[in-house]
Amino acid sequence: MKLVFNIILIFLLLIAFVPFFRRFIFHLLVGRQLIKEQERQYKAQQQQRARTGVKVDNIPPDNGQSSRFQGGEYVDYEEIK
């Protein structure tokens, strides 16, 4: 009985004070389920996009062409204290 108590005590101390061990236990308990749920949501989102047919075209980058915009006007201002 004392051996079981010591093992449980050591386990709890490791969880409380060792971040690496805490992350490992969290990954074992919850991490896999989170990853599966994220993948399921991503697939559902992709299917929704495929059904709606919405596509967004990216604007191509400006290839060295200068725009007509040369800058803005100077606006006077008064500093208020």
C-alpha positions, 0 to 999 in steps of 0.5 A, spaced: 500 500 500 505 504 501 508 503 494 502 505 491 502 511 495 509 513 493 508 512 486 502 516 486 505 521 490 511 521 485 506 522 479 503 528 482 509 531 483 512 530 476 505 533 473 505 539 478 513 541 477 515 538 470 513 542 464 515 537 459 512 531 463 505 535 464 505 536 456 507 529 455 501 527 459 496 532 456 498 530 449 497 523 451 490 524 454 487 530 449 492 532 444 490 526 439 483 528 440 484 535 438 488 533 432 483 529 429 478 534 431 482 539 427 483 535 421 475 533 421 473 541 421 478 542 416 475 537 411 468 539 412 471 547 411 474 544 404 468 540 402 463 547 404 468 551 399 468 546 394 460 546 394 459 553 394 464 554 388 467 561 391 474 562 389 478 568 390 483 570 385 490 573 388 492 580 385 499 579 382 504 583 384 507 589 381 512 587 376 516 594 377 511 598 374 510 604 377 504 607 379 501 614 378 500 615 385 506 620 387 504 621 395 499 625 398 498 632 400 501 636 406 496 638 411 497 643 416 496 641 423 496 645 430 499 641 436 494 642 442 496 641 449 
